[in-house]
Amino acid sequence: MNSMIDRRRLLGWAALMPVAGLAACVGGPTGYSVEEGVRRLLTLSTRRAFARLLQPNGFYDEQLARIAPPQGAGNGIAGGRMSRLIDTFMRSDAVRRRVALALNAAAGEAAERAAPIVLDGVRSLSPADAVRVLRGGPEAATGLLRERVGGQVVETMVPELSGLLRNDLVGAMSAAVAEETGIDYLELGRTVANQAADGIFRVIGREEAAIRADPAATRDPVLIALLGPGRSR
């Protein structure tokens, strides 16, 4: 099982590897369009965000992305006795932590599938998009990216999350819960996928804001020219 996860994690990192060489390919800001500069801004922001979130316990350790355990009653994922059972077990801090770790670990695995979708969204930005977000707020580019691909990110993660949670969540709660059949894992997967997507874009947005605030720290001449003190408006 661990070797399978390791192979999948390597594949996820492979999707991000072309990003790492961006700065090394730059000969200078001359000749680079605003469109290319904004793409580089978002690509670097995305790479940094996923580098954090795909670490072991990445979602759990990241305050902006941590998945909260669901409450049983009225949450739409369970009914009747199952809801009462979830509420009972969630009163234990130890159980809540085990459930939270299981949810966040599943989110991390599913997020690997989302990385290529987010990067494809970055590549699809038009010149008009680039100019608009460059003149926007500190997370404007992330906001546009989320608008374009946020739904795809959720839908991509739902099937895998549903399967992972079916295997992992009930074990984290207790053997008694494992014997029940009242959890709607597809609905639970969608709930977690929405939370995970929210977290992904919040972290990308934070990274975008940090790069805008200090482009010199990237050592990328294109970003420095685009975002630095001497930039044109």
Salt bridges, closest charged atoms under 4 A:
GLU35 OE2 - ARG39 NH2 2.61
GLU36 OE2 - ARG40 NH1 3.66
GLU62 OE2 - ARG206 NH1 2.96
GLU109 OE1 - ARG8 NH1 2.77
GLU112 OE2 - ARG9 NH1 3.55
ASP120 OD1 - ARG123 NH1 2.59
ASP129 OD1 - ARG132 NH2 3.92
ASP129 OD1 - ARG148 NH2 2.95
GLU155 OE2 - ARG190 NH1 2.65
GLU160 OE2 - ARG8 NH2 1.84
GLU160 OE1 - ARG113 NE 2.29
GLU180 OE2 - ARG81 NH1 2.80
ASP198 OD1 - ARG146 NH2 2.10
GLU207 OE2 - ARG52 NE 3.17
GLU207 OE2 - ARG206 NH2 3.54
GLU208 OE2 - ARG212 NE 2.86
ASP220 OD2 - ARG40 NH2 2.88
